[in-house]
Amino acid sequence: MMRRLSGVLLACAMFLVPAFSHGHGDLFAQAAPQKTTLTGDTVVMLVAVNGDKTADYEKVLATLKDTLSKSEAPEAKQQLAGWKVIKNAMPNPDGAVIYVHIITPVKDADYSVMNNIYAGVKDPAEQKTLFELYRGSFKQPLGTIQGTTVIDLSK
C-alpha cells in the first residue's frame, strides 16, 4: 500500500507541481520551475485523463513534441527519441482514459511537460491556455515506475 501511495505522490509531483509552479497565480509566481528528472533504464507513468478531455491532453502532448523538436537543447532530441505515449483503447468504468508514458530517460533532462512547453512557448496567453488544457484534462496520476532492465527477452 505504501509503495502505491508513494508512486501516486511521485506522479503528482512529476506532472502537476511543475505546471502549478511556473508563472500561474500569485502564490507560485516567484517560484522557480521545478525540474523533473527520471532514473533507471525505463520509466512507465500512468495518467488518468477525463474522458471528455482527451483531445485537450493530446493537444498539450502535441505541443510538447513540437517544442522539444524545435529546442536547441541537445537532450531534447534524445528525449523525443525515447518517449512514447500509449492511449488505452477502452475507457475505465468511470469514463477516464488511461495514458501510459514509456520513457527511456536522458540523464539530468527535465521531463516536466509544462517546463518543456514554457521553454518554447513564450507568449503568456498561450502558456496560460495550454496550462488550463493540461490541468483540466487530468483526472489523476496513477503511478510511476522507474527501474533497470532485468532481462531483455529480445536479445
Stockholm file with secondary structure:
# STOCKHOLM 1.0

chainA/1-155         MMRRLSGVLLACAMFLVPAFSHGHGDLFAQAAPQKTTLTGDTVVMLVAVNGDKTADYEKVLATLKDTLSKSEAPEAKQQLAGWKVIKNAMPNPDGAVIYVHIITPVKDADYSVMNNIYAGVKDPAEQKTLFELYRGSFKQPLGTIQGTTVIDLSK
#=GR chainA/1-155 SS CHHHHHHHHHHHHHHTHHHHTSSCSTTTTTSCCCCCCCCSSEEEEEEEECGGGHHHHHHHHHHHHHHHHHCCCHHHHHHHHTEEEEECSSCCTTSCEEEEEEECCCTTCCCCHHHHHHHHCCCHHHHHHHHHHHHHHEEEEEEEEEECCSCCTTC
#=GC SS_cons         CHHHHHHHHHHHHHHTHHHHTSSCSTTTTTSCCCCCCCCSSEEEEEEEECGGGHHHHHHHHHHHHHHHHHCCCHHHHHHHHTEEEEECSSCCTTSCEEEEEEECCCTTCCCCHHHHHHHHCCCHHHHHHHHHHHHHHEEEEEEEEEECCSCCTTC
//
